Amino acid sequence: MKRFLLGGIILILTVIIWQEVEAISIESSQQQLEEMLNIAEENDFQLDKWEVVVRENLLIENVDNVIQGLGDFEIGKTQIDGVTKYRGDRHSSANIVESLLIVRTSGKEYQVIYKISSSDYSEEVKKTYLRKLDEMTEKLFTENAQYFTCLEAVKNGMIDIVCLIEKIAETLNLTIYDQLKDNKFQTWTGYTPKWEQSISIDDNEINTHIAVTKGSNNQSTLIIGTPILITEY
């Protein structure tokens, strides 16, 4: 099954179509994250969590050698229904969490997914995050790796959702193509020319997802992310 992932909200597509996402650089991913952080701050939201995901399908001759070269990652191996997975994580003193998933898709072909996240974005965290991202990119990925970015931020009290989305759309020069609403959250899908990567859905180029959720404690959560189409194993 293939799904969109946006932070903790999973939007299952009605029509599931595999799409390749144009690769972008670490620098472009960093720009996206900082623009998301600025949007949250400008609208009086407090950072809750940010996450950057790197994904690539790779031909790996000896996966054990790759695992051994990952240093202090604690990697475990599982085999379920004929699918071999290597999964692990590591935590740093800079309040950063990293996770890694390597899935054998066939023969020597693997899908590699690396995630790095934090609830902070101090100068120390930024420096450590960029160093670790560069390090893992050098060890695992090629120039064809795909980078995805997501941010969650919170705000107490009532918010004007219409005004909020209008401000975000103006900041990003965002064209909104789709909107979903239920009792607990609203989502918007669109395209901004400020961000390089995109996927094509229903003849529209998409590279931005926004969600606003309302909690029972009168706290609102804003989620901004670039779209991820993954294969679940």
Secondary structure, 3 states (H helix, E strand, C coil): CEEEEECCEEECCCCCCCCCCCCCCHHHHHHHHHHHHHHHHHCCCEEEEEEEEEEEEEECCCHHHHHHCCCCCEEEEEEECCEEEEEEEEECCCCEEEEEEEEEEECCEEEEEEEEEECCCCHHHHHHHHHHHHHHHHHHCCCCCEEEEEEEEEEECCCCHHHHHHHHHHHHCCEEEEEEECCCEEEEEEECCCCCCCEEECCEEECEEEEEEECCCCEEEEEEECCCEEECC
